[in-house]
Amino acid sequence: MSVEKSTLFKFHPFSELAPEYIERIANASELHSVAKGKIVFQRGKSLPNLYYLVDGDISLVDASFESASLSAQDAASQFALNELNPSKASAVAASNVTVLAVERRQLDLIMAASESSPELEVSVSGNLVGGSMVTEEINYLDAYTIEQSQSQAAVEQQDWMSRLLDSPLFNSVPAANIQKLFTRFESVSLEAGETIVEEGQEGDYFYVLASGSAKVIPGTGDIVPLETGDYFGEEALVGDTTRNATVLMTTKGVAMRLSKGDFITLLQEPLFRYVELEQLPDFEPQLEILDVRLPVEHRHFSVRGSKNIALRKLRSQLKALDPGLTYVITDDGGSRSKVAVQLMVQSGLSAVILNNSNRGYPQ
């Protein structure tokens, strides 16, 4: 049964989203009619769908066979019946009911995409700029030190490599991976006015500007210039989302690109460190638990003591975060949690992901 967008707006977190994202969620959703007495889903099973009660009454039965009733008119029905996965309760239709089934995976990607349209801010010295990193020119890499007599092409190659290696993103990358990275990059010659990436397209490559200049044109916000050594395109790969901005060459130049597969293996996987609840005392008192979901999601279920900074807001608050702390990002944000870690590490902050964070929810 097709889903009307007006139906989705009744539920959280859809009520917080722009219409274009609601359309995508509608395409990943179905309405199901369930007869009285039938099971909607069973507790203890990992379910690919989130279920929302659209009409009727549901009984939620826990492992002790204690039952709680929920009506479609109740305020609690604005949230998914099985927000925790696996669910701690079975859902049984107490009347003829209509439920909305939304694919978890698609919702995760859509939520990450909806939060990946930052308000761009021009910055230097290793601070994030609209999904790219701008760093000051440095000369410390002896391995790439060259004589003045060498060609301009060699100078430019040394420059982009130096800038890239000096960015905080590479602090977590093993030396062996860095070696492989520079053998996997491929060169792309570009003309002035040529589009490198286009907003709305699927992410396929990570880019570094090796020569020339370009500009980031976001859907909202100011245009941001890019110069030799600036990189871009990583956020769509980390979040597995579409591009959140268009990048155009303003002069003739060369971009080095790394395939999505190589990016994930050589750059992304070393970036993410996972911890368990039991390990948190090892980081105290120098830690802060962050939840990067929307405020309405945080209020419904969240880890005890966690601070809520929605992913979209996180970008503008990176400079205010304490570099002396380890930030523990709850994994209930899905792809948004990974994008948050990537943004923080790029800014020189220490960030890890809290595995199975729903174990830290109040009972």
N, C-alpha and C positions, 0 to 999 in steps of 0.2 A: 504494500500500500504506500503510495507516494506521501511525502511529508511536506506540509505547508511551512513556509518560513515563520509564519505567525505562531505556529505551534512551538517551534524551537525557542522563540524569544521568551517563553514562559519559564525556561529552565536555565540553571547555572551550570557552566560559565557562559553559555551562549548569549545570555542577556547583555553581556559586556562587549560583544563583538560587533564589528562593522558588517554591514549587509553583504559585502562580497564574500566574507568568510562564512556567514550563515548559509549562503548558497552552496558552498562547498560541503558544509556539514550536512545539509539536506540531501545532497547526492550520496553521502556515506551513511544514510539513515533509512530505517524502515519502521512502519507502524505494524504492530501485531495485535490481533484479537486473541484473548485467552479466556476460555470458558471457566466458570466458577468451579473451584476444586482442583484445577490443574496447576502443575508446578511451572512457574516462570523460569526459575533457575535454582540450582542446588548449591548449598554452602560447600566450601572446601574445594571447589573446582575453579581453575583459572579460566576465565571467560573472555572471549575476544570482543564481546560487546558490553557497553554500558547500557543499563535499562532505566528508563524514566517512566513514572506512572502518569499517564495522560488522562485516564478516566477509570472510575471504579475504586474498589478497595482491595488492599493487599494485606496478607498476614506474613510477617517476617518471623521465622522460627529458628532459634539458635540451637547450639549443640545440646543444651539442657532441655530442649523441647519447650522452652518458654516462648510465648508468642507476643508480638507487638503488632498493633493494627495501624495501617496508614491509609488515608483517603487521599484522593487526587486533589481535594480542597485544602488539605493540610499544608502549612508553610514548608514542612520538611520535604514534601514531594517535589519541591523545586530542584532538589539534588538527586543524583543517581541512586538507585536502590542498592547498587553493588559498587559503590565508589572504591571500597577496598577490594583488592584482588589477590588471592581468592576471597570471596565473600564469607563473612562469619555467620551468615544466616541464609536460610532458604526462603524464597519468595513464593507464596501460594496465593492464587486468586481467591479472594473471599467473596467476590461477585464476578460477574462478567467484566473483564477489564480490557483496556487498551494500553499497550506499553510501547514506548519509543525505544528502538534498539539502535545504538550508535557505535560504529566500529572504533574501538579504542585506539588502534594504530593510526587511523586516519585523523581522529580527533587530536591526538598528540602532535601530529605533523602540522595540522591546521592551527593549533594553538601556538606552536613555535613560530609559524609563519606570521601570525597576527601580531606577535610581540617583536618581530624582527624588522620593524620599520622605524629605526631610531631617529631622534632629533639630532642631526649631525652637528658636530662642533669641531671647529678647526683647532688643532693642537699639535705640539711638537714634542721632541725629546722622548719618544717611546710611548706616547699616549695614543689610545685608539681613536681613529677618526672614521666614523661611519662604516665600520667593517674593514678598515685597512689600518695599518700601523705606519706612522710617520716617525722617523728617527733622525737624529742629527748625524752629520757626516763624521765618520771616525776613521782612524788610520792604524789601529792597534794590531791588525792581523798580519804578522810577519809572513805567514804562508802566502799572502797575496800581495806583498810589497813589490812594487815594480819600479823600474827606472823611467825617468822622464822621456827617454828616447823611444820607449815602446809606443805602440799605436794607440789612438784614441779608443778603439774598440776594446783593447785590453784594459785600459783605464776604467772604462764603463763597467766591464765585467767585474773588476776588482771592487768597484764602488757598490754595485747592487748586492754582491755576495757579502761584503763587509757589513753593510747595513742590515741585511737579513739575519746574519749570524749574531749581530749585536742586539737584536730584539729579544725581549723577555720570553717570547713564545718558544725560543730555541733553548732556553735554559733547562727544560725538561726532556730534551731530545738526546738520546744516547749518541756518542760520537760515531758509532758504526752506522747509525741511521742517517746522520748528516752526510757522511761519505756517499751513501747510496742516493740521497736526495739529489745531490748535484750531478749524478750520472743519469737520473731519471727526468730531470727538467728538459723540456724541449722548447726551442726558440720559435717565436712567431713574429714575423715582420709585419708592421702595421703602418697604415697611412693616416695622415691627419684627417680627423672626422670619422674614422672607422670605429664601429662599435665593437668593444671587446666582450662585454657581457650585457645582457638586456634584462631589465626588471621583469619579473614574472616567469622567466625561463627556469628550467631545472638546473641545479648546480652540477657541473661536470668537471671543472678544473679549478685549481688554486693558482693564482697569478702573482708574479713579481714583475714590476716594471724595471726592465734592464736599461733602457735608454729612452729619451724623449719625455714627454709629459702627457698627462691625461686628466680627466675630471670625473668625479662621481656625481651623478644626477639622481637624487633620491625622489621618491614619489612625493614626499613632503620634506621641507627643510631647505637649507642652503646648499649650493653646489660646493664641492670640496675638491681642491686641486691635488693631484698626485704627481710625484717626481720620482726620479731614479731611486730604486731601493724600497719604495712603498709597496706593500702587498695588499691583496684584496681577494674576495671570493670565498674565503674560508668559512664564513658563517653559514652559508647555504649548505656546505658540505657537512659541517658539524651537526647542524640542526636537521639535516636531510630535508630542507625546504627549498622553495623557489628563491630566485635572486630578489633582494629588496631594493635594488637600485640599478641604474644603467651606468656603465663606464664607457666613456668616449675618449679617443685619442685627440689631443689638442695640437700635437705636432707629429711628425713622422717619428717612429721609434720601434723598439723591440720589447716584447713581453716574453718572459719565461713562464711556462705553465707546467703544472704537475697534475697528473690524472687523479680522479677521485679515489681510485683504489690505492694508489701510492700514497696519497695524502692521508688516508685513514690508517694505513699500515705503519707509515714512517713518522707521521706527525701527530695524528689524533690519538691513537692508542697510548703512546707514552705520556700524553697530556693528562689523561684521566687516572686519578688515584682514588680507590674506594676504601672506605672505612666502615666498620660496624658500630652499632650503639655501644658495645662493650669497650671499644677502643677510645671513645671520646675522653675518658679521664686522662689518657696519655697526653692530650693536647691542652688540658686545662692548666692555668686559667686563660691561656692565650688563644681562645677560640671563640667564634660566634657562629651560631647555626642560622643559616639563611634559607628562607622559602621564597622562590622566585615566581610562584604562581600568582594569579590575580587575588586581590584581597578577599573576594567572596569565597574563593576556594580555601584560602588560609583559615578563614573564620569557621568554616564547616568542619574540616579535619586538618590538624597540623601537629607537628612534633612539639612536645613540651619545651618551652623556652626559646622557640625559634622566632626570629625577626622576619617580617614580611617586606621584601622589596621586589615588586613585580619586575620581570625582565625588562620591560620597556623603560621603567624608571631607573633600573640599575645602571644603565649607560651614563646617565647624567650624574650619578652619585659615586662613580668609581674613585674620583679624586678625593672624596671625603672619607673613604674607607681607610681603616688603620693598617698600614703595611706590616705592623708588628704582630697582627693576628693571623691565625689560620681560619679561613672561612669554610665551614662545612655546609655544602649545598644539599638540601634534601632531594632525594631522587624522585619524589612524587610529581615533580614537574616534567618528567620524561625528557624529551629533546630540549625543552627550555632549560633544564638543569645543566645539560652539557654545554649549551651555548653560553650560559652564565659562567661556567668554569673557564671556558675559552676566553671570554672577555676579560675575566679577572686575571688570568695568567698572563695574557698579553699586556696587561697594565702593570705587571710586576708584583701582583698579589699572590699569596699562597691560598689555593683553593682545592678542596677534595670533595668527593661525592659521598653522602651518607647512604649506604646500601640498605634496602628494605626499611626505609624510614618510617613506614606505617607501623612498625613495631614500637615507635616512640609516641604514637598517638595516645591520648588519655583513653582509658578503657570505658 
